[in-house]
Amino acid sequence: MTGSDPFSLQALAMSGAPFALLARTPDTVEVLTGEVLDVELLADIPLHDTEGAPQEVLALVPFRQVRERGFACHDDDAPLRCLLVREHRLVSRDELIAALPDVAVPLVDARFDIDDDSYADIVRRVIADEIGRGEGANFVIRRDFTAEVPTDATTAALTWFRALLEHERGAYWTFAIVTPGHVAVGASPEAHVSAQDGVVTMNPISGTFRHPEGGATSETLSEFLRSTKETEELFMVVDEELKMMSAVCSDGGRITGPRLKEMSRLTHTEYVLRGRSRMDPRDILRETMFAPTVTGSPMQNACTVITRHERTPRGYYSGVAALFTPRDDADTQATGRGSTHDLDAPILIRTAYLVDGRLRVPVGATLVRHSDPYGEVAETHGKAAGVLGAIGAIPRDRVAERAAASIDEDEPAAEPRLADDPAISELLASRNARLAAFWLNPQEAVGSGPFAGRSALVVDAEDRFTTMLAHQLRHLGLDTTIVAWNDVTDAQVDDAELLVAGPGPGDPRDPDSARMQRMRSVVARRRESGLPLLAVCLSHQILADSLSIDLAPLAAPHQGLQKSVDVFGQTASIGFYNTFTARVAPGTASVAEAELATDAGGDVYAIRGAGFASVQGHLESILSRDGLTTLERLVAHALTPVGA
C-alpha cells in the first residue's frame, strides 16, 4: 500500500525496522517498509498473505539458491530474505537526498582478499584446465574487496545511498536494503529478468570498458568495441540467456540491440531479450538462476567450476533482488496469465555489503579463451573502483562526476553520451550482421513448419542449448520434448520418432564420466535400431567415435567462434563451442558407413549416413546465421527412410 502519513527518514532510520530504498526512475525513490521473513525455497516466497490476498515482497536471493536446480556451490547458509512490504511510499529524489546523511565513512584495512598475482594464477588455471579441456565457453571468477567500517551500519548505508544518487548514472536499480544484521547498497546496471503482464525481459550485459583518466572518448571506446574478446564475450552471454528464455517463453525470445550502458566510470555493451510466458514469476526466477554474465556458460558446469576455483561462498553476489508486485487485476486471481504478480529482478552486482562492521565488495571478470590474466586483474580493479568511487570511499573522477550530474533526462547533458556518436552507433549496429536473423526477427507460429505432425525427443547432456535447439525444432513443425541424459530411458530412446542427442561440456573420451557413458549408450542404441538420429556437438563427437573416427583436442578451443564451413555442398555460417574435434586424414570424404564434411585439416564438421546425421557446430546459436536452414537439411536427411 502507499503511505499517507508525513515521511520522516530520521524516524525510519532510528526505528531499527527493516526498510529498502529503491531508485528505479529519475525523479523518485521508493521507500519500502515491513517485516522480514527468511524462507528456504523460491516457491516459499509468500506472494499472498495468510488470508489469501496478494502482497508485495522484496526478496534478496543468494547464490546458494542454485542448489534448487541441482547445481554445485559453496553453501554459506545465506538466507533467502523476504521483506513483506506493508507500506510502499514514493518520495521525491531531491527531497530524499536533502534528508540523507553526508558523513565521512572511513575504511580500515582496505584490500582485496586475493592478491593480484594469485588472482592472475587462478585465471591461468581456469583457461588451461577448464576452457582448455572443454568444460565451457566462459567462466566468471570473483574476488572481494574488503575493509572494516567503524561507522554505524544504517548511517553508512544511507550515506552511501546518497552518494550513489548524486554521483552514479546509468544504473537499472540504485538501492539500499537494510535488514537485521545485513546491509546491501548498490547501483546494479543489469536487469536479470522481469515479467510484466506476461512479457518476460532479460538484459544481458557484458564487456567492460574502463574509462581512462579524464573520461571516455569516441576513439577510446571505438577501440574497445572492435575488441574480439569483448564482442565474443557479449555474444556468448546472449546465447546463454537465450537458453533461459527458450525454457520459459513459448516464443523463445527475440533480440534487440546492441546498445551502450554508460555509467560514471564504466561503459558496457548490452542486448535486450523479450518473449511471452504464462509461468509463475517464482518459477521464471528459478529457471533463470543465474545470469551467465556473473557465472559462465554452460550454467550447470559454470557452477561446478566456480566451486573449484573460488575460495569462499558468494553470499548474495550474482544473486538477485526480486520485487514481486501484485498486478492491478491481482484480486481476480485466475487471470489466465499464470500469475497475479509482476517481477522486477536486477542482478546483485556493483553492490557493497556490510555485515558486523565488515565491508565486502565482490567483483568478477569473465574469462574466455582470449583472456589475459593481468587484463582480468585490471578489470576487477576497475569494477571495485566503480563501486567505491560511486559511494565516495575513494576519490571520484571529475569527468565522471560531471556526467553523473546529467541523470535528469530533462536537463542538458554535462558530457555528450557516447552512444549518440554516429561512428559508435555504426560500430554497434555492425555486430548484428554476424547474427542469426531467426533470433532478431519476429518468428513464425510454432508447429507450422515442414515437419508438422512429427515429433522429436532431445536428450540434454548438461547444456541448455537444447532449449534453443528444441525451440527451432518446434518452428520446423516437430512436437519436441527435452529429457535429461540421466532421466532418459531405453524405451524413450527406442520410441522417439526422431532422437536428437544433444550437446554438453567435457571430454568425450573420458572413460569415467557417467554422463559420457550414458550418451555413448544412447547414440549406439539408436544407431543400432536404424531409427532417425541427429547428433549435436558432444554427441556428434560420440557418433564419430562409434564410426572409428579419431577424437582430438583442438590446438585452441572454438568457444564462441563463428566459422564458414561447407556442409555437404552448401556453405554455412555456424557458431562453434567445442574444445574437441573428430578428425580424419585431410581429403577423407567418407568412412565405411557415412559421408563426411571436413575442412582442409581433416576436422569433421558434419556426418550423414543411413538414418542419421550430425553436426559439430551449434545450429541454434545466435552465431549460426545459416543454422535453421542447415538444421532443416540435416533433420530431413535423418528422417528419410533407410533405403529410400
N, C-alpha and C positions, 0 to 999 in steps of 0.2 A: 504494500500500500504506500501511498505518498504521504509524507509527513506534512502536518499543517501548523504545528507549533513553531515559534521562532527558533532558528537553528543556532546552537552555540557550540563551536568547535572545542572551546576550552572545557565546557561541561562534558562533552563526549570524551575527550582525552583523559580527564580526571576521573571519569566514572569507572574506568577499568574494564568496561564492557567491550566485547569484540566488535570490530567495525571494519568496513572496507571503503576506500575512496577510489573511484574509477573515473578516469578521464577518457571518454570514448568519442567525444565531439569537441570542436574547437572552443566553445564558449561556456560549457557547463561541466560540473563534476557531480557524479552520483555518489551519494552517501548512503551506505547500506548498514543497518544495524540489526541485531537479532541474537539468536542463540547458536552455540556451536555443538555439533553432533559429529563424532567420528564414526565412520562405518567401514566395513571390510571390503565390500564389493561395489562396483559401479551400479549394479542392479539395486543395491540397498539405498542409493541416494533417494531421499524421500520427496518425490515431486508432489505429493498430496499430504495434507495434514491428517490428524487422527480421525477427523470427521469426513475425509474424502475430498476436501476442497483443494484445488490446485494451489501450490505455494511456490514462491521464488526461492531458489537455492543457488548460492555461490560455493562451488567446490574446488578445493585445492587437490589436484590429483597427482600423487607422487609417481616416480618412475617405476617403483616396485609393482604397480598395478599390471605391468606386462605379464606378471605371473598368471593373470586371468586368461591369457592366451597361451599359456604353457611355455612362455619364453623364460630364459635364464636372466638372473640379476643378482647383484649383491643386495641382500634384503636387510634394510635398516629399520624396519617396522615404522617407517614414516606413515602417519595416519592419512587416510582419505578424509580430509577435513571439510565438513559442510557448515556453512553459515546459513541458517534458516532465517531468511530475511523477513523481519516483522515490520520494518519501516524502510522505505526507499525514497530518498529526497533528491531533488535536483537543486544544485547551488551554483550561482554564478562563479565561473573560474576566477575572475578578478576579485570577487568578494572573498573567496576561499583563500587565495594567495595572500591577501591582506591579513587574514586571521592566522595563517600558518606561521610557526616559529622560524626564525632565521638565525640560528646559533651555530657556533663552531662545534663540529663533531670530530674530535681528533681520532686518528687511527694509530694504534700502538702495535709494534712488531708486525708491520705490514710486509707481506711477502707471498710468493707462490708456494704452495705445499710441495710441488715438484719443481726442481731447478731446471733451467733451460737445457743443459746438456742431457739430463736424464729424460726430459720430455722428448728431445730430439732422438734419443735412443729408442724410445717407445715407438715413435713414428717410423723409424727404420725397420723395426721388428714387424710392425703391422703391415707395411708394404711388402716385406720379404716373405713373412710367414703366413699372412692371411690373404692379401690380394694376390701375391705371387703364387699361392697354392690353390687359387680358385675358390676361396671361401666367400668372396663377394666383390662388388664393384667399388664400394667406398665405405669408410667407417669413420665415425666421429668419436674421437677420444678427448676427454676433458682433463683439465686440471683446475685447481681452485686458488683464487687469490684470497688470502685470509688476513685478518687483523683483529686485535682486541679493541673494543669500543667501550670506553668508560661512561659514556652518556646514557641516560635513561632511554630504554628501548623505544617507547612511544614518541618521546621528543626527537630521537634520531630519525624515526620513521617519518614523522611529519616534516622535519627539516629537509630530509632527502626528497620527499614528495614535492615540496615547494620548489626545490632546485630543479627537479625534472620538469615541472610545469613551466618554469621560467626559462630553462636553457635547452631542453631537448625538443626535437621536432621529428615528425615522420613516424611516430610510434602508432601502432594499432591500438594498444591499450597502454595508458600510464596509470599506475596503481600503487596503493599502499593497503596491505591486508594485515591487520593486527588481531591476532587471536592469542589465547593463553599460551605463554611460553614460546611464541613464534611470530616473527615479523618478516614479511616479504614486500619489498619495494622495488619496482622496476618499470621499464619502458620497453615492452615487447614489440618488435617490429612486425611480428608474424602471426597472422591468424592461422591456427592449425586447422580448425574445422568450425563451420557454422551451419545451422539448419534453420531456415525461416520459411514458414508456410510451405514446407515440403521441398524447398530448394536447398541443396547441400553445396557448400562452397569450401574449397581448400585453397591455400595460398602458399605454394612452395617458394621459398626464398633461398637463394644460395649465391655464392660468390661474394667476397668481402673486399671492397675497395677502401683501404685506409687513407683518409685524406692527408696529403702531405702538409708539412708546416706551411702556414699561410693560406691553406684552403685548396680545394679541388679545382681543376680547370678542365676544359674540354679536351685538351691534349693529354693530360694525365689519365683521365677517365677513358678516353679512346684506347689508350694502350692496354688498360685493364680489360675492356670489352673485347679486345682482339685475342686475349689470352686463351689458348686451347684448354688449359686446366680449368679455368673459371667457367668457360662455356660448357665443357663436358660435365662439370660438377652440377650445373643447373639442370641440364638435360637428364642426368641420372636421377636427380631427386624428383623431377616431374614424372618420369617413368614410375618411380616408386609410389608416388602419391596417386597416380592413375590406377595403380593396382588396387589401392584402397577404395578409390571412387568406384571402380568397377565392381567391388564387392558390396557396396551399399546403395548404388544408384542403378535403377533399371535401364538408364540410357548411357551408363558407363562414364559419363563426364566429357566435357568439352573444354578445350584450352583457349584462353585469351591472353594476350601479352606478346612479348615480354615488355616489362616496364621497369623503371628505376624506383627503388625505395631509398630516398635521400634522408639521412639523419645528420646529427650535428657533427659527428666525427667519422662516420662510416656511410658508404653507399652500397646497396645490394641490388641484385637483379632478381626479378620475380615473375611468375606466371600466376594466373587465376584459373582454377578448375571449377566447373559447375555441372551439377546433374540433379535429378529428381529422385526422392526416396520417400517411402512411407514408414520407415523404421522409427522406433522409439529413439530419441536422441541419446539415451544412455547406451543403446546398442550401437549407434553410429560411432560414439566415442570409443567404445570397446574395439570395434572393427578397425579403427584408425589409430590405435595406440602403436607407436607414437610417430612423430614426424621423422622421415628419413634425413631431413636436414640436421637433426640432432642425434641420430642413431647410426644410420647407414643402410646399405642395401646388399642382399635381401634382408628384410627386417628381422626375421627369426634368427638368422645366423649373426646378424649385427649385434643382437643382444648377447649372444654367446661370446663374440669377440670382445665386446665391451667388458664382460665379466672377466675375461682372461687378462686384459691389459690395463684396466683401471684398477687402482689400488683400494678405493673406498666406494661406498654406496653413493648414488647420485642424489638422494633426497628428492626434492621437487624439481631439480634441474631436468629439463627436457620433458617434464610432465606438462600439464595444462592447468590453467584457471578456467573453470567451466561455469558460465552463468546460464542457468535454466530459468527461463521466464515464461509464465503462463501466457498463452495467446489470448486475444480478446474473446475468442469463442470457446475458451477452455472449459467454461461451465457446462457446455453442452456435452463434454466428454467424448462421445463417439462421433468424431468428425469425419471418419473415413480417411484421414490423412496419416494415421499411425501414431499420433501423439497429441497431447494437449499443450506441449511446451516447445518453445524455440530454444536454440542453443547458440551460444557465442563463446568460443574457447580459444584464446591465444596460447601460444607456446610459452612456457616459463623459461625464457632466456633473457639476457640483459637484465638480470634481477639480482638484487642484494638481499641476502638472508641474514637475520640477526637472531641468534639463539644463545641465551645465557651469556650475553656480553661478547659473543664471538661473531664477527662478520665473515661471511663466505660469499664470494662472487665466482660461481663456476663459469668457465668458458671452454669451448671446444673448437677444434679445427677438423674440417672434412678432409680425410686422407684418401687420395686417389693414386693411380699408378704414376702420375707425373709429379707427385708431391715432393717438394724439397724440405727436408726436416727442419732446417732453421727458418725457412719461409713459414712453416706452420707454427713454429715458436713465435715468430713475429706476429702471426695472426692472433694468437691467444693474447699477446701483449696488447694489440690494438683493440680487441674486444673488451678486455678488462679496463683499459683506459677509457673506452667509450662509456662504460657504466660509471667508473669512478669520477671521470670528469663531469658527467652529467649530474651526479649527486653532489658535486662540489668537494669531493675528497682529494682531488688533485687539481692543479691549475687548468683552466679551460682555454681552448684556442679562441682567439678574438674573432676570427672569421666565422668559426662555428657558432659563437655567441650571436653575431650579427644575423647569421642565417636563422638561428632559432628564434630570433625576435620576430620573424615573419610568420609565426604559427597561424595567426588570424588571417584567413584567406581574403578578408575584405581589405587588409592593409597591403600597401605596396611592398614587394619583397625587398629586403635589405640586400640580398645577394640573388642574382638570377638562378633559377633552377636549371641544373644541367640537362634535365630531361627535355627542356624546351629548345635546346640547341639542335638545329636540323641535322648536323653531322652525327650527333649522338642518337637521334631518332632513327636515322637511316641505318646505323650500325645495329641497333636493337632489332629493327624490323627485318634486317637481312638474316637473322638467325632462323626465322621461320621457314626460309627456303629449304632448310635441311630437314624439316619435319614432315611427318605423315599427315596428309590432308584429312585422313579419316578422323583424327582427333582434334583437328582445327575447325572443321565444318560441321554443320548440322547433319546428324546421322539419320539414315532411313529407318523405317519401322523394323523392329526386331521380328524375325521369322518370315520375312518376305523374300529371302534370297534364293539362290539357285538350288540349294539343298533342302528346301522347305519340305516338311513331313518326315525328315530323317533325324537321327539322334546321335549324340556323341557323349562319351564318358572321358573326362580329363583326369588323369592321375597326377596329383600335385606332389612333387618331390622336394617340398620346402622352399619354393619360390613362388610368390603370389603373382608373378607374371601370368600364372594360369588364370587369374580372374580377368585380365585383359584379353588373353587368348580365348577364353570362353565367351567373352562379350563379342569378339569378332566372329567366332563360330556361329553364335546366335544370329548375327547380322547376315551370315551366309545361309540362314534358314534352319540350322541344326538346333534341335532341342538339346541343350547341353547341361550336364551335371558335373560338378567337381567333387572328387573324393581324395582324401589324403593317402599317401603311399602306405601308411601303417594301418589304414582302415579298409582299404580296398580288398575285396575277397576274390578268390579264384573264380567264383561264379559270376561276379560282376565283370571280371576280365573276359570271361568266355561269352557273356550275354550281350556285351556292348555292340551296337551296330558299327560304330567307329570308335576305336580306342585311341586316345591321344595320350601318349606317355610324355609327361611334362618335364620342365627344366628344374634344376636345383643346384645348390652350391657343392663344392668339394671335388675330390679326385675320383674319377670314375673307376680307377684301377684299385681303389682301397679295398683290400680283402676283408677288413674287419668291420666295415660300416654296415649296420643293419639296413640302412636306407639304400645303399648301393646294392646289397644282396637282393632286397625286395624288388627294386627297379629292374635288375637283371632278370629276375624271375618273371616279372610282368611282361617284359619285352620278349623273352624267349617263349613264354607260354602263348602269347598272341601270335608270334611268327609261326610257331608250330601248327596253330589252328588254321592258318591261311586266311583268317578274317582280317578286315581292314584295320591297318595300324598307321598312325602318324607319330613320329618321334621328334622331340624338340630339344635342342641344346644338349644337356646332360644325357638325355635318353637317346639322342642322335649318336652320341659317343658310345653309349652302351650297345646300340644296334650295330654300329660299325665294328665294335669288338667281337660281337657274335658272328660277324662275317669275316673274322680273322684279319681285320684291318688294324694296324698298329695305332696305339694311342700315345701321345707325347705332350709334354708341356710346351707351350709357346715360349719363344725367346723373351717376349714381353706380353703381358696379359692384354687381351682385347676386351677391356671393361669399359663399356660405353663408347665403343668405336663404330663409326659408320663406314661401311665399305660398299663399293660397287662390284658385284660378282656376277658371273654367268651361272644361271640356274637352268640347266637343260635347254640351252639355246636362247634364253631371254636374259638380258642384263637387268639386274635388280639392285636397288639401293637398300641395304639392310643394316640394321643395328646389331652389333655383336657384344655379348657379355660372357666371354669364355676365356679361361686360362689354359685349357687343354684342347687338343685337336685330334681328329682322326687323320692319319697321314699315310699316303701311298707314294710309290716312286713317281716322280714327275712324268706326266704324259699318260698315266694309267687312267683309262676311261671306264673300266668296268672290273668287277670281280665275278666269281662264278655265278652268283645269283642276283647281281644288281648292277645298275648303271650308276656312275659317279659323276658329280660336278665338282671339279677341283680347280685350284689356282696353279700358277706356274711352278710353285714349290711342292705341289702334291697334297696340300691341305684340302680335306674333303669338306665342302660346304653343304652338299645335299646328296641324298641317296634315294634311288627308287628301284623297286622290284615288283614282283607279282604280289599285289595286295598290300604293299607297304611303301611308305615314303618317309623321308626325314630331312631335317634342316638344322644346321648348326646355329644360325642366327635367330634372333627373336623377331619374328614377323609382326608381332603385336606391339613392339616398341614404337615410341614416337619417332625414333631414328630410322624406322623402316618405311621409307616413302613408298616403296612398292610392296609393302608387307601384305596387304589384304589381297592383292592380285596374285601374289606368289602363294599365299595360303590357299586360295581357291584352287589354283592349279594342282597343288600337292594333295589336297583333300579329294579332288576329282580323281586323281590317279589312284589313291588308296582305295576309293570306293568302287573303282572299276572292277567288275567280277573277274576273277582269275581265269585266263584263257579267252577273255572277250577281245 
